[in-house]
Amino acid sequence: MTAPPAPPVPRYGSGALADVPVSVLAALGVPDAVNVLGLPALPRACVLLVDGLGWEQLRAHPDEAPYLAAMAGGPITAGFPATTVTSLASLGTGLPPGGHGLLGLQVAVPGTGRLLNCLRWQDDAVDPEHFQPAPTIYQRAAADGVATAYVSLGLYRNSPLSRATARGADYVAADSLGQLVGRAEWALRRGDRSLVTLYHPDLDSTGHKFGAGSAEWRHQLRFVDVLVQELAAVLPPGSALYVTADHGMVDPSERIDADTVPELGEGVALLGGDARCRYVYSEPGAHEDVLAAWTALVGDRAWVVPRARAVAGGWFGPLAPGMADRIGDVIAVPHGDLAIVASEREPWLNRMVGMHGSLAAAEQIVPLLSATRP
């Protein structure tokens, strides 16, 4: 078996998504926030997170996004896993994944023997404000007199994920691109200082259904480009607009099905994560056998490591107390053209064309672009 390339580690503390919100707070003058990214000191900030806008995909399609292509900025790392729930929590708390604990799409709830889907959050027994206990940047900003707002689809208002990642902000519903721009302009003009976060999901959902780089995806990117241009046009004086993303996306053509390959199920109590970042929770006494089986079957196309090695390698950043048990005993992260699906347990995931979650550059590297109106 050919040795896989060394996994690249997210640039926590020097150029990762978690560094964006704390740098924005510092630029707004909020005490104890460190401006790691050197953002300009302005009293109003608007952060647009475009779900699924990877740096490599953006660079590959300049004709569909001329305004974005001309903006100042460059690449940063999303964080691991490169998935929406994890990145939204990093954007909302300013912490790497190990600090906030939303460590993937599906993680173990310690001591229960069951998984929590952190996106759908259908487990009423798991309190989002307990499961993600860190204060949010909106709470920190509001405590210093900054007017805060989170602008997104109305259906996400009061959802468990919103409560986990955006509590402390005034939730402002916006169900169209026009509403998104209009509500953002209104929110930015409130108070002497303002912090507004916008979340736009359509590029990601299009990529999941049709694939990254598909005709449908490229058309959607054109709409994103118009959205950013319109947002920049309505910035009030003293404002900065930052455009970033939670992950990129790939379209794996090879799939291995954990529900039909018996060796991938032997000794496994729970299978979490998703197709590009698998958390494998082993039964008592079966850890070494599980690690060996997964290494033998996918180790030529994925980083297959025990949890302790990934933690020590800095994949998650520093872990807060109690967070390690949420991570699989074995982690399998495809770096090649591979998706690890589970067709019976996760038919919804098996149907996706575009996927994400890995440390691979196409999923891990995202843009941080900016426009300002002094």
Secondary structure, DSSP 8 states (H G I E B T S, - for coil): -----------TTTSBTTHHHHHHHHHTT-TT---TT-----SEEEEEEETT--HHHHHH-TTT-HHHHHSEEEEEE--SS-SHHHHHHHHHHS--HHHH---SSEEEETTTTEEEETTT---TTS-HHHHS-S--HHHHHHHTT-EEEEEE-GGGTT-HHHHHHSTTSEEEE--SHHHHHHHHHHHHTSSSSEEEEEEE-HHHHHHHHH-TTSHHHHHHHHHHHHHHHHHHHT--TTEEEEEE-S---B---EEEETTT-GGGTTTEEEEEEETTEEEEEE-TT-HHHHHHHHHHHHTTTEEEEEHHHHHHTTSS-S--TT-GGGS-SEEEEE-SSEEEE-TTT-HHHHT-SSB--SSSHHHHEEEEEEEEE-
